[in-house]
């Protein structure tokens, strides 16, 4: 049973209940039969008119309202401002429509580092492997929102290279920490 049938049946049931209420509570039995039939015909026509308005006009009006709103320049501007605010807040773009999945870009091959010298004392995690940056390397003070991934995108080096150069066991970095960014 679909929704249209349920609505029609509920209107018919309402008309029957209303009719019995009018007949037995309002003492319509003493009124002329012609007036009684005309009265019920008016009630049925009123219910049919209400049913027609609710099933035909309101959905058309709602669809028209949604279509006009979607095409409105004000709504487009509101979406752009919202997208910019979201991008600023979380430091990544807001995607409203579902884009095609990105194609993965492999990291460029990294040179194999020489084996560690056994005579050098080990360095604690999070400390750069050398306090001074060599030629082509840069230092970066970690700010709020910085991640290893973000730094790799900004400086054009792999995440593994940043981790390895700074002797980081994972992706955890602290605000204020100085990282050495290897040359690309």
C-alpha positions as CSV (number, residue, x, y, z in Angstrom):
1,X,0.0,0.0,0.0
2,X,1.5,3.4,-1.0
3,X,1.3,6.7,0.8
4,X,-1.4,8.1,-1.6
5,X,-3.7,5.3,-0.8
6,X,-3.2,5.7,2.9
7,X,-4.0,9.5,2.7
8,X,-7.1,8.8,0.6
9,X,-8.4,6.2,3.0
10,X,-7.7,8.4,6.0
11,X,-9.7,11.3,4.5
12,X,-12.6,8.9,3.7
13,X,-12.5,7.6,7.3
14,X,-12.4,11.1,8.7
15,X,-15.4,12.1,6.5
16,X,-17.4,9.1,7.7
17,X,-16.6,9.7,11.4
18,X,-17.4,13.4,11.0
19,X,-20.7,12.5,9.3
20,X,-21.8,10.2,12.1
21,X,-20.8,12.7,14.7
22,X,-22.9,15.4,12.9
23,X,-25.9,13.1,12.5
24,X,-26.0,11.8,16.1
25,X,-24.6,14.7,18.1
26,X,-26.1,17.7,16.2
27,X,-29.5,16.2,15.7
28,X,-29.5,16.4,12.0
29,X,-32.1,13.7,11.7
30,X,-34.7,16.4,12.1
31,X,-33.4,18.4,9.1
32,X,-34.6,17.9,5.6
33,X,-32.9,15.0,3.7
34,X,-31.9,17.3,0.8
35,X,-30.1,19.7,3.1
36,X,-28.4,16.8,4.8
37,X,-27.1,15.4,1.5
38,X,-26.0,18.9,0.3
39,X,-24.2,19.4,3.6
40,X,-22.3,16.1,3.3
41,X,-21.5,16.8,-0.3
42,X,-19.9,20.1,0.8
43,X,-17.9,18.3,3.4
44,X,-16.6,15.7,0.9
45,X,-15.8,18.4,-1.7
46,X,-13.9,20.4,1.0
47,X,-11.9,17.3,2.0
48,X,-11.1,16.5,-1.7
49,X,-10.0,20.1,-2.3
50,X,-7.7,19.9,0.8
51,X,-6.4,16.6,-0.5
52,X,-5.7,18.0,-3.9
53,X,-3.8,21.0,-2.5
54,X,-1.7,18.8,-0.2
55,X,-0.8,16.3,-3.0
56,X,-0.4,18.6,-6.0
57,X,0.4,22.2,-5.0
58,X,2.6,21.8,-1.9
59,X,5.1,19.4,-3.6
60,X,5.3,21.6,-6.7
61,X,5.8,24.6,-4.5
62,X,8.5,22.9,-2.4
63,X,10.4,21.7,-5.5
64,X,10.2,25.2,-7.1
65,X,11.5,26.7,-3.8
66,X,14.5,24.2,-3.7
67,X,15.3,24.8,-7.3
68,X,15.2,28.6,-7.0
69,X,17.3,28.4,-3.9
70,X,20.0,26.1,-5.4
71,X,20.3,28.5,-8.4
72,X,20.5,31.6,-6.2
73,X,23.7,33.7,-6.4
74,X,23.4,34.4,-2.6
75,X,23.4,30.7,-1.8
76,X,26.4,30.1,-4.1
77,X,28.2,32.9,-2.3
78,X,27.2,31.5,1.1
79,X,28.6,28.1,0.1
80,X,31.9,29.7,-1.0
81,X,32.3,31.6,2.3
82,X,31.4,28.4,4.2
83,X,34.0,26.5,2.2
84,X,36.7,29.1,2.9
85,X,35.9,29.2,6.7
86,X,36.0,25.4,6.9
87,X,39.3,25.4,5.0
88,X,40.8,27.9,7.3
89,X,39.6,26.2,10.4
90,X,40.9,22.7,9.6
91,X,43.6,23.7,7.2
92,X,42.3,21.6,4.4
93,X,39.7,22.3,1.7
94,X,36.1,21.5,2.2
95,X,34.8,19.2,-0.5
96,X,31.0,19.5,-1.0
97,X,30.6,17.3,-4.1
98,X,32.2,13.9,-4.1
99,X,35.3,14.1,-6.3
100,X,36.9,11.3,-8.2
101,X,39.4,9.4,-6.0
102,X,42.9,10.9,-6.3
103,X,45.5,8.9,-8.0
104,X,48.3,8.0,-5.6
105,X,51.6,9.7,-6.3
106,X,54.5,7.4,-5.3
107,X,57.4,9.0,-3.3
108,X,60.5,9.4,-5.3
109,X,63.2,6.8,-4.6
110,X,65.3,7.8,-1.6
111,X,69.0,7.2,-1.4
112,X,70.0,4.5,1.0
113,X,71.8,6.2,4.0
114,X,75.2,4.8,5.0
115,X,75.2,2.4,7.9
116,X,75.6,4.1,11.3
117,X,79.1,4.4,12.7
118,X,79.2,2.2,15.8
119,X,81.6,4.6,17.6
120,X,79.0,7.4,17.6
121,X,76.7,7.6,20.6
122,X,72.9,7.0,19.9
123,X,70.7,10.1,19.5
124,X,67.4,10.3,21.5
125,X,64.2,10.2,19.5
126,X,62.9,13.6,18.3
127,X,66.4,15.1,18.2
128,X,67.8,15.9,14.7
129,X,70.5,13.6,13.7
130,X,72.9,16.5,13.3
131,X,72.3,19.8,15.0
132,X,73.5,21.9,12.0
133,X,71.8,21.7,8.7
134,X,74.0,20.8,5.8
135,X,73.9,22.5,2.4
136,X,70.4,22.5,0.8
137,X,68.7,21.6,4.1
138,X,66.4,24.0,5.9
139,X,65.2,24.3,9.5
140,X,61.5,24.6,10.4
141,X,60.0,25.5,13.7
142,X,56.8,23.5,14.2
143,X,53.7,25.6,14.4
144,X,50.1,24.7,15.3
145,X,48.5,22.6,12.5
146,X,51.9,21.3,11.2
147,X,52.1,17.6,10.4
148,X,54.8,15.5,8.8
149,X,52.5,15.1,5.8
150,X,51.9,18.9,5.5
151,X,55.6,19.6,5.8
152,X,56.5,17.0,3.1
153,X,54.0,18.7,0.8
154,X,55.3,22.2,1.5
155,X,59.0,21.4,1.1
156,X,58.6,18.7,-1.6
157,X,60.3,15.9,0.3
158,X,59.0,12.6,1.4
159,X,57.6,12.0,4.9
160,X,60.2,9.2,5.5
161,X,63.0,11.6,4.7
162,X,61.8,14.1,7.3
163,X,61.4,11.4,9.9
164,X,64.8,9.9,9.1
165,X,66.6,13.2,9.1
166,X,65.1,14.2,12.5
167,X,65.3,10.7,14.0
168,X,61.6,10.6,14.5
169,X,60.1,7.1,15.2
170,X,56.6,8.1,14.2
171,X,54.5,11.2,13.1
172,X,54.4,12.9,16.5
173,X,55.9,16.4,16.5
174,X,55.6,19.2,19.1
175,X,54.8,22.9,18.6
176,X,58.1,24.8,18.9
177,X,60.2,21.8,17.9
178,X,62.9,22.6,15.3
179,X,63.0,20.1,12.5
180,X,65.6,19.9,9.8
181,X,64.0,19.5,6.4
182,X,66.3,17.6,4.0
183,X,67.1,18.8,0.5
184,X,64.6,17.5,-2.1
